[in-house]
Amino acid sequence: MAFSTSFLLWFFVTFSIAFPHSVVDAFVGTYGVNYGRLADNIPAPESVVTLLKAAKIRNVRIYDSDHSVLQAFKGSGIEIIIGLNNGLVKDVGASEDRAIAWVKENVEAFVPGTRIRGVAVGNEILGSGDQGLMEALLPAVKNVYSALERLNLAKEIEVSSPHSAAVFADSYPPSDGVFKDTVLPYMRPLLQFFSQIHSPFYMNIYPFLAYISDPVTIDIKYALFKKNKGVYDSKSKLHYDNMFDAQIDAAYAALDKAGFGKTEVIVSETGWASRGDANEVGASVKNAKTYNSNLRKKLLKKKGTPARPKTPVKAYVFALFNENLKPGPTSERNFGLFKADGSTAYDIGFTGLVPSSASSSFISIKGNGLQGLLGSSLSLMIYASCSVAVLLLMM
């Protein structure tokens, strides 16, 4: 008995050292959406939850930790990744106490009722060229993770940091994907830490931006998942029939060259603008519908890329709504799957809060809640019963 106890103790200690961190799965299925709120005319968070449930979207990313949003998502069952925005990264990176205070206020206070599954520390920092932010990113990531550990939340909540294509020195063909020399001193230790805590590599991928930068050379059918001759990578001997897969595999190639080839790539943002300026060729409702419809079909198949065929691609679409207060070119304000009134921007199979032709109906949702939309308590009960029935059929 004494031998058995000693052996079990030895086994437990050895196993704990060898595998110090459990894997947090912050993504259900393969499809998610970014819920940006730089707008003064979009639905209230409570109505957004209704919209997401109707559209059967179970994964959401926000760019901050707004308490009205976190409260609205309580009990919804929707998985949410919150953001520690770039303006807080230096403070959190410089102080463990600041990190703990932030996690207590914005995470611990809302779980488990609100299914916060991840914290994204900053956004596109290593491609920003901001030296101070780049230096502060890893300390901020470590302090947030340490705070989660101290509060017994690290096993449930993932820590990550999304990147833009600006971190790459080359990405074409996909097998030539490699990080910039100026980025590697910051990227490599970040990847090392993420490998220890089993966090994926989050990447913002936009065939739209690649296409408008070179519409003469790039075949728009290749960017939109439409039938085309594709691209052959002579080094890897792999064929690509869409740019989305090619950009993901370029990230895998860069990770492999940096020594982290086993790290999973998850697409933190991707989308196509439905309107743009005169020089933003390809920004149209037709192309946005085509891209997002084909992307959704692809993700629902739960397949991988040519270089990682056994790893299903997961992606968060940008964005839930058109955001009328976003700065920059016209395209920045027109990436939404839904209009401000909650109706669909175009039909890709989702259900909006109101029919596309009846935008004025949203007033009843915002002012009176879902019951006001349905007209009576009895209608609300019927709606809830039907929703449960649909969910049971899907299981």
C-alpha angles and dihedrals in degrees: 000000000000090000091050093050092048091047092050091049091050091047093049094049093045092048092047092053094046094046106026098161133049120223115255114211103205095171128073112203117332108289129080141149139222113238104206118178107193090130140090098210108052127110122279115263092255090058091046089059089053090049094049092049092049089050090045091233108157103175124065136173124199126187098228139017100259108178096214089058094046091049092049091052092053110123093004095111090225114140111233135191113201127203134234096206126228092255091065099043097090094048094047091044091054098048133043089194090055090051093050091047091051093048092047092050099041106027114019092045092061107035139128093015091055109049099229103176102170149013117219107206107211127328127255092340100147091054094047098081090226101138095196093052092044090054093046097049100081095045089049092050091049093047093050091049091047090051091051090050093050090051092047092245102110093093091058104035127060124214119214145147123217122225136205128223087261089086091070127087090193135004105167125118093022093240089060092061109136137157120248115262088235091055100044097077087062100030098052098056089043090053090046091056093044090051089055093053093036097241119158127235109258115208132184105221123189121174084175092066092045091051098049089049091058112011092158096060101031118074107229089214088061089052094047099048090249125142110285141141091264130202128291118212103210093193097054093027089227126138122220123200095181137036094228093067091042092055092048091051090048086059090049090051091051091048091050092052090050090053099257103098093142093061114111119235117221121185107235095183136015133147149123128247119240092204135025147160122283091268094049096089114196097025102132141125090249094054094042090053092047094048097046094041093051092042091053092049090049094050093047089058087064094218131145135232126272090264095041105029094160096053110080112226115245122195144174112216119225111253147012095191140017103255111215096192098055113119124227133050122353092260091066090067096046111058096101126129086203135041123237092264092058096256120126117270088216135346116273096142102283127127116230129208088254135012113276091246096050107062094151091067090077091078090075091054095049096041103036106019127235093313090060089054094051095043103231146022089258091056090049091053091049090049092050092047091051091048091053091048092052092049091050091052090052095052 
